[in-house]
């Protein structure tokens, strides 16, 4: 399977980088910009998982399966968001 996204540009002040879709899947189209992650360990290249908009995933947190993180939500620490979970708005999820 080919990579589904790449990290773009320089890290922001928090050390996170925006993602860009390298292929289309689910509601994401090739070239779409996504949210912010610390590294590829935070978002799986498999399945339909995605981080949208200004959402942030960092630390040891992981998003996978068909889960979405969007809006101004943050997922961090050792949290796991997976299957069909939706984390959005101003939600803060950590473990």
Buried (B, 14 or more C-beta within 10 A) or exposed (E): EEEBBEBEEEEEEEEBBBBBBBBEBEEBEEEBEBBBBBEBEBBBBEBBBBBBBEBBBBBEBBBBBBBBBBBBBBBBEEBBBBEEBBBBEEBBBEE
